Amino acid sequence: VINAREKRVHINTSDIIYIEADGHYLKIVTLDGEYKLKGKIKEFQTQLNNNNIIQVHRSYLVNLDFVYDVNTKYIILRNKKEINIGKTYKKKFKNNYQDYLLYGSL
């Protein structure tokens, strides 16, 4: 449950496609739409109860369930959104994504 624009919204973490940090706000993109709320990406990630949502860039968390394709610089999600893979997150993302592909979840 999040407080987005003065209303409480229940979001299943399995419906989250990605989360983008934008200044002091987070944009949560889900199957049902987008929600904006005040917060920090690290704090929000610790509150999530979904290991498949991982940080891939200073400003992005992605849900591995929605990854369509990966190359050396970008993650392409099923909604066609391209997200840069940050240098500091590249190795961890690669390991997590390999585990995800092998075992179906983290």
C-alpha angles and dihedrals in degrees: 000000000000135000104235118175096337096313132092115241128188111218125181108224089223088064094056112106097181143333123223126197114220112177108297092345137080124214111208112198114198138167088265100046145287129306129191124204140158114262151098122270096229093050092047092049092055090053093053116098095208123094091193091071105084137169113253100165137017088262103032142071117183133195108232089213088071100046109122101175140351132205131172094281109021144045113213114206127207090257087059093251112147117213125189116236108229117231093239092051099043099092095043091047092050092051094044093047092050090051090047091052092047099043105022095240142021 
